[in-house]
Amino acid sequence: MNDPVDPPGPVPGLVTLHVWRVPRRRLPRVLARMAVDARRLRRVDGVRFAKLLGTGTGTGFGPTDADPTRWAALVAWADPAAAAGFDTGPVARSWRRIADAAVRVDLRPLHSRGRWSGVAPFGTPSGGQPDAGRPVLALTRARLRPARALTFWRAVPPVAAALAQADGLHCRFGIGEAPLGWQGTVSVWRGTADLTRFAYRHPQHRAAITQTPVKQWYAEELFARFEVLGVAGDRAVLGWLGEDVDRTCGAGGG
């Protein structure tokens, strides 16, 4: 990592990932919502950190991978009780009016390293393992150095192809605050062992990890791992594969 080691920080009581599937014909309304709701989201009571995000298909994680029909919000809550009313609040209502389908994923931070927009949004979790049978979600996010972007994108295809075939993968897709230079990924795994096996033992991914400090791709980066507490809504919006989510982690989230 290029970021300094963060001192112990407060860990959010809950992190929620909200994802909406929106028809292409409503893209002008989506862009209006992105312009208006980013600030409104940060002002919701109990929100510690929040980002509205575009997404990618997950097939390439590059600049041509954008998916204009899927949009997301990632929210870190100081108090889990404050998240209970989000789905009936003005921001969520505005997205439901234009979306055909939606899903909410409730998360407990297990590990976080690095910074996002200059802060450590998930504090310094003490680590640990998810409860038996619960999936884990991995989040990566980086701000690319413009001079290094081309070499980064050239290194992505082998990793993306390997990820698509990884054992224990439930879903994966790209995320970003802007079409270029603000890259991220979300992936959900059957368990920690599956995530670790891919991250540290798969040759393509290990090669990318090794190159990161040498190539100096990132001006800022973050990696976080979460226990999936529950999934509520249409998990097809996530591209979920494999076991029924209701059996693997329950249908929490409200």
Secondary structure, 3 states (H helix, E strand, C coil): CCCCCCCCCCCCCEEEEEEEECCHHHHHHHHHHHHHHHHHHHCCCCEEEEEEEEEECCCCCCCCCEEEEEEEEEEEECCHHHHCCHHHCHHHHHHHCCCCEEEEEEEEEEEEEECECCECCCCCCCCCCCCCCCCEEEEEEEEECHHHHHHHHHHHHHHHHHHHCCCCEEEEEEEECCCCCEEEEEEEECCHHHHHHHHHHCHHHHHHHHHHHHHCCEEEEEEEEEEEEEEEECHHHHCCCCCCHHHHCCCCCC
